[in-house]
Amino acid sequence: MIYPLTGIVIGAVLGGIGARRQGGTGRDVAQWAAVGGMICGLIGLFVLVFLARAAAGA
């Protein structure tokens, strides 16, 4: 369960930093942080499912 949560945090931080670098306003930073969190959280979810299935031998 830690992989999706870690992905959300890392994606939010990277999205926020990227928006701030491009001179975004507070709303831009919040939007990019949310989108980055969702994308990386989804990637983390796929990693979790893959590892769980590999550990179960399925």
DRENLUM-59943 format. One record per residue: residue in one letter; chain; x, y, z of N, C-alpha, C, O, CB in turn. Coordinates in nm, 4 decimals. Glycine has a CB too. Example, Ala and Ser with C-alpha at 12.3 -4.5 7.8 and 13.67 -1.06 7.14 Angstrom:
DRENLUM-59943
REC r c     n.c1     n.c2     n.c3    ca.c1    ca.c2    ca.c3     c.c1     c.c2     c.c3     o.c1     o.c2     o.c3    cb.c1    cb.c2    cb.c3
REC A A   1.3190  -0.5690   0.7800   1.2300  -0.4500   0.7800   1.3200  -0.3300   0.7800   1.4236  -0.3319   0.8465   1.1308  -0.4473   0.9046
REC S A   1.2850  -0.2250   0.7080   1.3670  -0.1060   0.7140   1.2900   0.0030   0.7870   1.3409   0.1138   0.8039   1.4084  -0.0598   0.5725
***
This chain:
DRENLUM-59943
REC r c     n.c1     n.c2     n.c3    ca.c1    ca.c2    ca.c3     c.c1     c.c2     c.c3     o.c1     o.c2     o.c3    cb.c1    cb.c2    cb.c3
REC M A   0.0810  -0.1196   0.0000   0.0000   0.0000   0.0000   0.0850   0.1255   0.0000   0.0338   0.2346  -0.0251  -0.0919   0.0001   0.1185
REC I A   0.2115   0.1123   0.0272   0.2965   0.2302   0.0370   0.3326   0.2862  -0.1005   0.3632   0.4049  -0.1112   0.4230   0.1968   0.1139
REC Y A   0.3301   0.2050  -0.2051   0.3708   0.2530  -0.3370   0.2777   0.3609  -0.3929   0.3272   0.4630  -0.4405   0.3769   0.1370  -0.4332
REC P A   0.1464   0.3431  -0.3893   0.0604   0.4514  -0.4384   0.0729   0.5792  -0.3555   0.0713   0.6891  -0.4110  -0.0841   0.4058  -0.4392
REC L A   0.0851   0.5660  -0.2239   0.0992   0.6847  -0.1397   0.2297   0.7579  -0.1686   0.2331   0.8808  -0.1744   0.0926   0.6462   0.0080
REC T A   0.3356   0.6822  -0.1864   0.4636   0.7429  -0.2202   0.4559   0.8107  -0.3561   0.5104   0.9195  -0.3747   0.5752   0.6379  -0.2193
REC G A   0.3885   0.7471  -0.4508   0.3719   0.8067  -0.5831   0.2942   0.9365  -0.5776   0.3275   1.0322  -0.6475   0.3025   0.7100  -0.6756
REC I A   0.1907   0.9406  -0.4949   0.1117   1.0633  -0.4814   0.1975   1.1766  -0.4280   0.1925   1.2885  -0.4791  -0.0089   1.0405  -0.3892
REC V A   0.2760   1.1480  -0.3255   0.3590   1.2519  -0.2649   0.4668   1.2993  -0.3620   0.4864   1.4195  -0.3797   0.4234   1.2004  -0.1356
REC I A   0.5358   1.2060  -0.4239   0.6426   1.2432  -0.5171   0.5850   1.3188  -0.6370   0.6415   1.4195  -0.6798   0.7192   1.1176  -0.5647
REC G A   0.4747   1.2714  -0.6902   0.4128   1.3394  -0.8044   0.3653   1.4794  -0.7701   0.3799   1.5717  -0.8503   0.2965   1.2584  -0.8562
REC A A   0.3087   1.4956  -0.6517   0.2623   1.6278  -0.6104   0.3798   1.7241  -0.5938   0.3721   1.8399  -0.6347   0.1829   1.6180  -0.4794
REC V A   0.4863   1.6764  -0.5346   0.6033   1.7620  -0.5160   0.6639   1.8003  -0.6506   0.6938   1.9173  -0.6746   0.7084   1.6916  -0.4286
REC L A   0.6819   1.7019  -0.7382   0.7407   1.7316  -0.8691   0.6503   1.8207  -0.9537   0.6986   1.9095  -1.0239   0.7698   1.6024  -0.9438
REC G A   0.5202   1.7976  -0.9474   0.4271   1.8827  -1.0214   0.4283   2.0258  -0.9709   0.4256   2.1204  -1.0497   0.2868   1.8269  -1.0126
REC G A   0.4323   2.0411  -0.8410   0.4378   2.1750  -0.7827   0.5664   2.2475  -0.8162   0.5649   2.3667  -0.8471   0.4223   2.1671  -0.6335
REC I A   0.6770   2.1765  -0.8101   0.8057   2.2376  -0.8440   0.8089   2.2783  -0.9909   0.8568   2.3865  -1.0248   0.9213   2.1409  -0.8133
REC G A   0.7580   2.1917  -1.0774   0.7555   2.2238  -1.2206   0.6708   2.3456  -1.2516   0.7094   2.4294  -1.3331   0.7039   2.1059  -1.2993
REC A A   0.5557   2.3560  -1.1869   0.4685   2.4716  -1.2100   0.5313   2.5992  -1.1552   0.5203   2.7056  -1.2162   0.3310   2.4489  -1.1456
REC R A   0.5967   2.5885  -1.0407   0.6610   2.7062  -0.9814   0.7770   2.7540  -1.0680   0.7997   2.8742  -1.0811   0.7106   2.6749  -0.8392
REC R A   0.8509   2.6591  -1.1274   0.9627   2.6950  -1.2146   0.9166   2.7727  -1.3374   0.9873   2.8609  -1.3860   1.0373   2.5698  -1.2582
REC Q A   0.7997   2.7400  -1.3862   0.7481   2.8069  -1.5048   0.6745   2.9352  -1.4708   0.6130   2.9964  -1.5581   0.6567   2.7144  -1.5807
REC G A   0.6799   2.9761  -1.3460   0.6201   3.1025  -1.3060   0.4704   3.0959  -1.2852   0.4010   3.1953  -1.3062   0.6502   3.2055  -1.4070
REC G A   0.4198   2.9824  -1.2448   0.2770   2.9652  -1.2246   0.2271   3.0326  -1.0977   0.3022   3.0534  -1.0024   0.2435   2.8193  -1.2207
REC T A   0.0993   3.0658  -1.0987   0.0367   3.1228  -0.9802   0.0071   3.0110  -0.8803   0.0371   2.8944  -0.9058  -0.0932   3.1997  -1.0176
REC G A  -0.0509   3.0470  -0.7684  -0.0831   2.9473  -0.6670  -0.1797   2.8416  -0.7176  -0.1678   2.7238  -0.6841  -0.1412   3.0145  -0.5459
REC R A  -0.2751   2.8848  -0.7985  -0.3715   2.7880  -0.8540  -0.3054   2.6951  -0.9551  -0.3383   2.5767  -0.9618  -0.4890   2.8613  -0.9204
REC D A  -0.2125   2.7484  -1.0334  -0.1391   2.6639  -1.1278  -0.0590   2.5575  -1.0533  -0.0586   2.4402  -1.0906  -0.0455   2.7493  -1.2155
REC V A   0.0081   2.6007  -0.9481   0.0886   2.5073  -0.8695  -0.0004   2.3994  -0.8089   0.0352   2.2815  -0.8106   0.1660   2.5817  -0.7586
REC A A  -0.1148   2.4384  -0.7557  -0.2067   2.3408  -0.6956  -0.2589   2.2424  -0.8003  -0.2692   2.1226  -0.7737  -0.3246   2.4129  -0.6279
REC Q A  -0.2915   2.2928  -0.9185  -0.3443   2.2050  -1.0222  -0.2378   2.1067  -1.0699  -0.2648   1.9875  -1.0838  -0.3969   2.2872  -1.1400
REC W A  -0.1179   2.1561  -1.0947  -0.0116   2.0676  -1.1399   0.0278   1.9677  -1.0325   0.0612   1.8532  -1.0629   0.1091   2.1482  -1.1821
REC A A   0.0241   2.0106  -0.9070   0.0542   1.9177  -0.7976  -0.0513   1.8073  -0.7911  -0.0179   1.6906  -0.7707   0.0614   1.9931  -0.6625
REC A A  -0.1776   1.8435  -0.8081  -0.2846   1.7433  -0.8051  -0.2728   1.6454  -0.9213  -0.2876   1.5245  -0.9030  -0.4214   1.8115  -0.8085
REC V A  -0.2464   1.6971  -1.0395  -0.2343   1.6100  -1.1571  -0.1125   1.5195  -1.1446  -0.1199   1.4004  -1.1746  -0.2248   1.6938  -1.2861
REC G A  -0.0009   1.5759  -1.1005   0.1190   1.4936  -1.0816   0.0974   1.3855  -0.9776   0.1441   1.2728  -0.9936   0.2367   1.5803  -1.0412
REC G A   0.0264   1.4201  -0.8707  -0.0042   1.3213  -0.7687  -0.0919   1.2091  -0.8206  -0.0700   1.0923  -0.7883  -0.0709   1.3873  -0.6523
REC M A  -0.1916   1.2445  -0.9014  -0.2799   1.1409  -0.9572  -0.2051   1.0492  -1.0535  -0.2229   0.9274  -1.0501  -0.3988   1.2055  -1.0292
REC I A  -0.1224   1.1069  -1.1382  -0.0494   1.0250  -1.2355   0.0485   0.9314  -1.1652   0.0503   0.8114  -1.1925   0.0256   1.1145  -1.3356
REC C A   0.1287   0.9853  -1.0763   0.2272   0.9014  -1.0074   0.1607   0.8047  -0.9099   0.2123   0.6953  -0.8870   0.3279   0.9888  -0.9330
REC G A   0.0483   0.8431  -0.8530  -0.0260   0.7512  -0.7676  -0.0794   0.6328  -0.8465  -0.0796   0.5199  -0.7975  -0.1405   0.8238  -0.6991
REC L A  -0.1242   0.6584  -0.9674  -0.1728   0.5508  -1.0537  -0.0580   0.4582  -1.0941  -0.0745   0.3363  -1.0982  -0.2412   0.6088  -1.1789
REC I A   0.0563   0.5157  -1.1234   0.1738   0.4334  -1.1543   0.2106   0.3479  -1.0330   0.2415   0.2295  -1.0471   0.2941   0.5226  -1.1966
REC G A   0.2073   0.4079  -0.9145   0.2353   0.3329  -0.7927   0.1358   0.2205  -0.7694   0.1722   0.1141  -0.7194   0.2356   0.4255  -0.6743
REC L A   0.0104   0.2438  -0.8053  -0.0915   0.1401  -0.7920  -0.0613   0.0225  -0.8843  -0.0741  -0.0930  -0.8437  -0.2307   0.1974  -0.8226
REC F A  -0.0217   0.0507  -1.0068   0.0145  -0.0560  -1.0995   0.1359  -0.1339  -1.0491   0.1412  -0.2562  -1.0622   0.0429   0.0016  -1.2384
REC V A   0.2328  -0.0634  -0.9918   0.3496  -0.1312  -0.9345   0.3067  -0.2227  -0.8208   0.3541  -0.3359  -0.8105   0.4535  -0.0286  -0.8844
REC L A   0.2174  -0.1743  -0.7355   0.1688  -0.2544  -0.6239   0.0976  -0.3803  -0.6730   0.1219  -0.4892  -0.6210   0.0748  -0.1716  -0.5364
REC V A   0.0115  -0.3669  -0.7708  -0.0607  -0.4829  -0.8242   0.0370  -0.5818  -0.8872   0.0257  -0.7028  -0.8673  -0.1664  -0.4385  -0.9281
REC F A   0.1325  -0.5294  -0.9629   0.2313  -0.6176  -1.0263   0.3112  -0.6949  -0.9222   0.3301  -0.8158  -0.9355   0.3263  -0.5365  -1.1151
REC L A   0.3584  -0.6255  -0.8182   0.4378  -0.6937  -0.7155   0.3544  -0.7929  -0.6349   0.4042  -0.8988  -0.5965   0.5007  -0.5915  -0.6217
REC A A   0.2293  -0.7601  -0.6092   0.1421  -0.8502  -0.5337   0.1136  -0.9764  -0.6137   0.1130  -1.0870  -0.5597   0.0105  -0.7799  -0.4967
REC R A   0.0899  -0.9580  -0.7434   0.0637  -1.0756  -0.8280   0.1891  -1.1601  -0.8455   0.1810  -1.2829  -0.8494   0.0107  -1.0322  -0.9654
REC A A   0.3055  -1.0952  -0.8562   0.4296  -1.1695  -0.8708   0.4620  -1.2468  -0.7428   0.5139  -1.3582  -0.7492   0.5446  -1.0745  -0.9064
REC A A   0.4321  -1.1889  -0.6285   0.4575  -1.2572  -0.5017   0.3631  -1.3735  -0.4797   0.3988  -1.4714  -0.4142   0.4458  -1.1600  -0.3867
REC A A   0.2423  -1.3635  -0.5344   0.1438  -1.4702  -0.5174   0.1673  -1.5832  -0.6166   0.1104  -1.6914  -0.6021   0.0023  -1.4151  -0.5337
REC G A   0.2506  -1.5587  -0.7169   0.2801  -1.6619  -0.8147   0.1740  -1.6763  -0.9216   0.1662  -1.7797  -0.9880   0.2982  -1.7918  -0.7461
REC A A   0.0929  -1.5749  -0.9390  -0.0144  -1.5846  -1.0375   0.0283  -1.5320  -1.1709  -0.0504  -1.5327  -1.2656  -0.1362  -1.5106  -0.9909
***
